[in-house]
Amino acid sequence: MPSAPPVLTPEQLEAFGRELDAIRARVVADLGERDVDYINRLIRVQRGLEVAGRGLLFFSLLPPAWIGGTAALSLSKILDNMEIGHNVMHGQYDWTGDERLNGKSFEWDTACPADQWRHSHNYMHHTHTNIVGKDSDIGYGILRMSEDEPWRPYYLGNPLYAGLLATFFQYGVAMHDVEAERIAAGESALDDEKREKLQAIWRKVKGQTLKDYVLFPLLSGPSFPFVLAGNATANLTRNLWAFTIIFCGHFPDGTEQFTEEETENETRGEWYYRQMLGSANLTGGKLFHILAGNLSYQIEHHLFPDLPAHRYGEISEEVREIRERYGIPYNTGPLHRQFGSVVRKIIKLALPPLPGLSRSEPAPGEPAAQAPPQKPAAAKASTRTLTAVKTSSRHPAAASTTSRNPVAPKARPRKRTAAV
Amino acid sequence: MAIRVLRSSEIRPRGLGRRVLRSSLLEALAYPHGVDRYVELVRPLLLGRDVRAEVTAVRYQTPKSVTLTLRPNENWRGFRAGQFVGVSVEVGGVRLTRPYSPAGCEQAADGALELTVSTHPEGRVSRHLRDHARPGLVVDLTQAQGEFVLPSPRPQRVLLISGGSGITPVMAMLRTLCQEGFAGEIGFLNYARSPTLALYDAELATLALRHEGLRVARGFTRARRSELPGRFGREHLAAVVRDHAAAATFVCGPPALIDSVRAVWAKDGLPEPAVETFTAPVLRFDTDGAEGRVSFTASGRQAANSGLPLLEQAEDAGLAPEHGCRMGICNTCSTRKSAGTVRNVISGGVSSAGEEQIRICVSVPVGDVALDL
């Protein structure tokens, strides 16, 4: 269990931000051939795997060819979406001036139109990371992933919805920018802009479907059903993998969520601080990081979303050292542990909060204000002194979702909720 | 080193091959990346649309230049003598595009292109090409552009004046005229710092021997001995042309040369000669008197007009518009202006207020401007 983060003074936050800016400036100054060669090599591998996979599937009447072809195509789609598509679309390679690596024009092999992804992910998610109500990556509008989201009987289906979302993840991502769930709930209107977005999604889905489920199967003649099954399996594999990695980015135990009022008028240092508290890393080997699109370095990615992702591993030690100096916990662990805690959270949050087991925990130096989770006690600025808030006294049951104020300067509501 | 080297078996796309590459079935199968993004990994020249060329020969005429022979793929539509092409190469991981004027004649066999690239101490692309270009290197090209061209039908008398690396477009004109068996009179004044730095010197001498109507004179501005003394002046004209007023004149070289030729023409009351320079002019911007606001409509950003070119203002606002030469030549930065008036800093011309494409690297706002960026 990672320990809770400290409250930093504005001066500390500023120094902290400057240190991170310095890392960024150093990497930017060093960008060059190595980075371009890396991404071009990866694109070559991905296109090679795709051609090989689709080629093998032509012979998929033979089981080994089906297995090999499906595996190659699955890997191709994973690389295309994660280490190539996601990262290129962040503009990580815009500095190369190569239009094929341009973040604004790149398209990827998945149902979501790149333009909509750039808005919902690059802007909405990366700017408003883990702000409940603003970052729709928190539960994708259909799951309850935060205690700040009031429980409704609908959420009893949380694990079921998560399973469905994982299975059809590419379509979930595609519908992200339309906020279909908000339209369904009557919170948002199906206006012209949304209609246009839906049309763009339809065009993209049509192109993807035509390729994977009509043309390639038809071209293979007698192997038709096997090619269809191979392509569907490759899409499914990519969906499950992407869901797993992405949900490990912001929901494992110890990641923090925030409220809109907490994050008003953030400084750059505060923004960095929120990005750190809201993200979690995964440990693994080099190949694992590549297949995860280096989102296994989610913390570094959220600090520097437009630096080439293969650099995250190199700077992670330095980021960790800075975090340790400021007493900020570094949330990392192997995939099974991090994902295990995400699954537990999905199940836990399906159930209504049990009032007896929720409590608001005061930090040392603060008045022990008891308050229900949804109505946090307002803390006085003067009492929220300086750095490390000791948390060893936290209730053993204190768990996953803590929502807290990352900065001290204003008297903002701060709460700590212990989930069951 | 990011140089892609081709095997000798590399083929140019045939007409049929290109039709197949552009077929909608293949496009549907290669969705969403497109056929080219797969084929280019194996055959860099076999593209449906983009122009690329392979370097087939490399020679060094002078210590400060490299002359490349290029074989473009079938998407290349040819050029008119005097035009330029944008050449993109990767230097240190960054793709850079620079304009170069082909120096060969329009009707070269199999569309081969000759580019002579002069190096500058600060020129990353020119130095990269001089140091690293070798047969097999593949470069991206734009189609030929530019209005600095020989008119058709050809004029009776042609006067060509060049300085330094500016010889390339007028060399293309000269070679084209010679190839066509041009019967009129051609005068050619060529300036270089010294004989060792003079480009195409031997070929000019040979052509002058072979073509009766061609008279060539050279000036070496930093050598002790020179056929023409010092820099360009009215007195040099007599060496190559009987009546400069009657000649269609094409000048390419550094701004100082162009200014002195213009001065002579202006004094004689002649219309402006056709000129071209690839040296960025020294521009002064009125940053104090700047008024109005610049709106970048696609990104929703706004900034007070700083009086600098819109490309720089966009970059200062945190945007990264596509651009190339930053001197109004390559058109890469061409952007739609949805409202407002701009002044072209090269020509001084002021645009209309409505919607139009503008080159943002050489356009400064006159009051409020809205750009589609």
Chai-1 contact restraints between the chains, C-beta under 6 A:
chainA,res_idxA,chainB,res_idxB,connection_type,confidence,min_distance_angstrom,max_distance_angstrom,comment,restraint_id
A,G32,B,G92,contact,1.0,0.0,6.0,A-B,restraint_1
A,G32,B,G93,contact,1.0,0.0,6.0,A-B,restraint_2
A,E33,B,A2,contact,1.0,0.0,6.0,A-B,restraint_3
A,E33,B,G92,contact,1.0,0.0,6.0,A-B,restraint_4
A,E33,B,G93,contact,1.0,0.0,6.0,A-B,restraint_5
A,D35,B,G93,contact,1.0,0.0,6.0,A-B,restraint_6
A,V36,B,G93,contact,1.0,0.0,6.0,A-B,restraint_7
A,R44,B,L41,contact,1.0,0.0,6.0,A-B,restraint_8
A,R47,B,Y38,contact,1.0,0.0,6.0,A-B,restraint_9
A,R47,B,L41,contact,1.0,0.0,6.0,A-B,restraint_10
A,D94,B,A320,contact,1.0,0.0,6.0,A-B,restraint_11
A,T96,B,G93,contact,1.0,0.0,6.0,A-B,restraint_12
A,T96,B,V94,contact,1.0,0.0,6.0,A-B,restraint_13
A,T96,B,R95,contact,1.0,0.0,6.0,A-B,restraint_14
A,G97,B,V94,contact,1.0,0.0,6.0,A-B,restraint_15
A,G97,B,R95,contact,1.0,0.0,6.0,A-B,restraint_16
A,D98,B,R95,contact,1.0,0.0,6.0,A-B,restraint_17
A,E107,B,P32,contact,1.0,0.0,6.0,A-B,restraint_18
A,G207,B,Y31,contact,1.0,0.0,6.0,A-B,restraint_19
A,L210,B,A28,contact,1.0,0.0,6.0,A-B,restraint_20
A,K211,B,Y31,contact,1.0,0.0,6.0,A-B,restraint_21
A,L215,B,A28,contact,1.0,0.0,6.0,A-B,restraint_22
A,L215,B,L29,contact,1.0,0.0,6.0,A-B,restraint_23
